[in-house]
């Protein structure tokens, strides 16, 4: 047992952010194949916003410790773990449990963080970076000269998607509220105001022949409009249902409806394609393949960061004990990038 104390944030049920609880305890001891990571940065993603409402598709029963990903240093290692792993900075995708000062992680799930990359910088690119990279390159196969639409271009995933697409040589149309338009234009993005514009009509005016890819995290009925924006050979990547965040009823229903639409569209005789992306897809079938792909893709994202193709977008950094404030800020829609929690 390590002499340090454990601090973690507990989500006790369907609560407002102020209902989060701080719990203290003993630092866990790693079992065979495990390590204890001393957290240096974790983040507030859309998943936690859904979880506190009981709306995330496969969240565990309450109470639990949220936190989708983290960056930190390996403090202790269990039996069977390489000794030289202790003391190294790593990133991990955990889905839950990251909002804690010390986190138990399977050593096989760790991805090294390159020297010279800060913890908060790296944190902004773990789930957001892997999601963006895999959607852009593995799902849509975006190439230079193509035109893509990124919904929520100022958000955590959206801002990374924009940068990776630009680095790939694509032309980007990004939706965001007007206050973010100057920043998007500075990156070479054509902004569309999702609050006041007829978004579909505006995009069709910008790309009369259709676009090569649409990345849609909004879901809901609007997904039909996204499908209609595609040019022949285009790909719609649906990766969320933000429009149903505050809805009542089954949390599985919005995802199942999206999956049904995707199946139907792909069954039609057309030259367009749709897919529903989830970062955990394939993990149950082949954990080793999932880990290999995650390590490869996150390494590519970190390389893009060091090369300058991607800039870490840190909206704010707050201590773990102010998780409620951080969650409120992330939900406000007023910030660009990711809200990061530190120990």
N, C-alpha and C positions, 0 to 999 in steps of 0.2 A: 504493500500500500504506500502510495506516495504521500509525503507530508503536506502537499498542497491541498487546498480544499476545492471541491466541485461547486460551481455555480451554474445553474441552468434555468431556463425559462420554460414554464409549463403552461400549456393551453388546456384549461380544465374543462371546457365545454364550449358551447356556442355563446361567445361573449364579445363585448366591445373590446378594443385593444387594451383599455384600462383594466380589464378582467384577467389579463395575463398575470401569472404568479412567479415569483422568484423563489427557487428552492436551493438549499445548500446541503451538501453531503460529502461523502468521501470519494476521492478520485478512484475510478474503477481499476481493476487489475486485468491486464490483457490475458486472454486464454491462448491456446495454440493457434498460430496463424494470425493473431490479432495484434494491433498496436493501440496505444493511447496517444491521440494527437492533442497537443495543447493548442487550442484554437487561437488564432491571431486575427482572423477575419471570417465572418459569416455574413449572409445577406438576407434581405427581405425581398422575396419574389412574389409573383402573383399566386403561387401555390399556397403560401401562408395566408394570404388574404382570403382565399377560398376556404382553407381549412378552418379558420376561426368562425366561419359561417356554417361549417359542416357541409360544404359544397364541393370539396375536392373528390374526384372520382373514386379513388381507392385509399383514402386516408384511414389510419388506424382508429380504433375506438378512443374516445376521451377517457382520462386525461393522457396527454403525451407531450413530448418535447418537440416542437417544430424545428425547422431549419433544413433547407433543401441541400445545401452544399457548404463547404468550409475550406479554409486554407489555414495551415498551422505547422507546427514542428513536432516530429515524433518524439515523444517523451520516454516511453517505455515500450518494449516489444516482448511478445510472448514466445513460447517454444516454437521453433521451426522458422522463425523470422530472421532474415539476415541481420547480423549484428551492426553492420555499417548503415542500416536504415535509421537507427537512433540518432537524433540530432539534425536530421535533414528536413527541409521544408517541402511540404506536399500539399496537394489538393485532393479533395474527395467529394464525390456525389453520393449523398446518403438518403435523400428524400425526406427523412425526419431525423431529429436528434442533433442537428448542427448548432442550435442556439444554446450552447453550453461551453463552459470554459475548457472542458476535457471530454473528448469523444472517443468511444471505442469503434475502431474500424478494422475490417479485414485488410491485412497488408496487401493482398492482391488487388484491392480496389483503389490503391493510392496512385496518384500521378505526380511525378516530380515537378516542382516549380523551378524554372531556370534561375540561375544566379542573376542578381540585378533587377529582378521583378519583385516589387513590394507585395506584401500580403493583401492589402486592400485592392491593389491593381489586379492581382491574380483572381481575387474573389469575384470581381465583376464579370469575369470571363469563364467561370466554371460551368454552371448550368446554362447561362445565357450564351456563352461562346460555343459550347458543344452543340446546343440547340440550333444556333444560327448556322454553324459550319455544316452540320449534317443535313439541314433542310436545303441549304444553298447548293451544296456539292453532291450529297448522296441522294437526295430526293428530286430536286429540280434540275440538277446538272447545268446550272447557269454558265453561259459562255460569254466571252467578250462580244460586245456589240448588241447583245440582247437587252430588252427593256423589262424591268420587273417593278412590281408594286409591293411596297412594304407598309402594312397598316401599323400604326403606332410607332412611327419611325424615330421618335424621341425616347421610347421606352427602353427597358433593360435589354430585351432580346432584339427589339427593332433597331436600336442604335448600333448594335454589333452587326446585324444583318446588313444595314446600309453600308457600313464600312467594308465588310467583306465583299459585298456585291460590287462596290466601286473598285476595290482592289482587283476583282476578277475582270474588270473592263466593262461592266454592265451599266446601262443607264437606269437611274432609280427615280421612281415617283414615290413620295412618302407622305402618308397622311399624318397630321398632327394639328394641334390647336395653333392659332395664329402666332402666339408668342414664341413658338419654336421655329418659325419659318426662316428667320434670318440665319440662324445657326445651320439649318438644313441647306439653305442656298449656298452658304460658305463652303459646304462639303461637295457642292455640285449636284445636290438633290433638288428635284422639282417638287415643291410642297403643295399639298392640297389640304384645305381646312376641313377636317372631318366633322366639325360642329356646325358650320354654316353652309358649306357647299353641298350641292347634289354630287356626292363623291363619285358615283359611277359615271354620271354625265361628264363631269370634269375630266376624269381619266380617259374616257372615250374620246374627248376632244383633243387630249394630249397624244393619244395613241389610237388613231382611227382604225387601224388594222388589227387592234388587239395587242395584248402584252404576252410576253413569254412565260412569266411566272407571277403568281400572286401569293403573298404570304399573309394569311389571315388568322389572327388570334381572337377575333371578335365572335365568330360563329353566329348562331341564331339564324333568323330568316335572311339576314343580309348576306349569308354565304352564297345564296343564289346569284346575287349581283356580282360577287367575286368570280364565280364560274363563267358568267357571261362576258367578263372582260378579257378572257383568254383568246389569243390568236390560235389558229390551227397549229397543233404540236405543243401548245402551252401546257403548263402544269399549275394546278392549284394545290397549295400546301396549307391545310387547315391544322392549326396547332393549339387551339384553345376555344373557350366559350365565354369570353369576358362579358358578353352581353347578358349572360344569365347569372352573373355573380350574385346578385341580390334576389334571384328568383326563389320561390318556394317550391316544395315538392321534391321529387327524386333527384338526387345529384347525378345519377347515372343517365337520366333521360336525355339531357342535352348532348352528351357524348354519343349515345346510341343513335340519336337522330342524325348527327353528323356522319357517323359511320354508315348509316343507311343511305344518306345522300351520296356519299362517296362511292358506295357499291353500285348504286343505280347509275350514276354518271359514267362510271367505268364500264358498265355493261352495255351502254348505248353505243351504236355504231358512229363514233366520232373520232376526231384526231386530237382530242384533248384528254388530259389525264388529271385525276384528283387523288390526293392521299391525305390521310389523317396521321400527323406525326406525333409520336410520344417518345421522349428520350429513353424510356425504359423498354421500348419495343425489342423483343428478341431475347431479353435477359432470362426469362423463364425457360426458353428453349435451349439456350447455350450461354451459360454464364461466362465461360472462357472467351467465346467470340465477342460477347458484349464488352468484356473488360479490355480486350485487345483493341477493339474499335474505339472505345472511349479514350484509351491512352493515346492512340494514334491521332485522333481528331483534336483532343485537347492540347496535345503537343504542337499540332499545326497552328492552333489558335495562339498559343504562347509565342510561337515563332513569328506569327504575324504581328503580335504586339511588339516584340523586340525589333522587328523590321520597320515598324512605324506605319504599317497598313491599318492597324487598329489602335485606337487610343482608349485607355480605361476611362469610363464615364462614371465617376463617383459623385452621386448626388449629395450625399452627406455621410458622415461617420459619427456614430453615437455608441456609447458603452452598452454592453449587454443588458445592464440593469435598466436601461431606458428603451427597452424593446417596444413598449407600448407607444412611445413617442415616435419611434422609427416606423412602426407599422402605420400609424396615422399619417405620417409624412408620405410614405410610399403609396398609400391609398388616395392621397389628396389630388393626384393628377397634376401637381404643380411643378414637379421636378423632372429633370432629364437624367437618365442613367440609373444607377443602382444605389439604394440605401444600404450602407454597410454597418454591421455591428462589430465592435471590438471587445476584448475582454474587459 
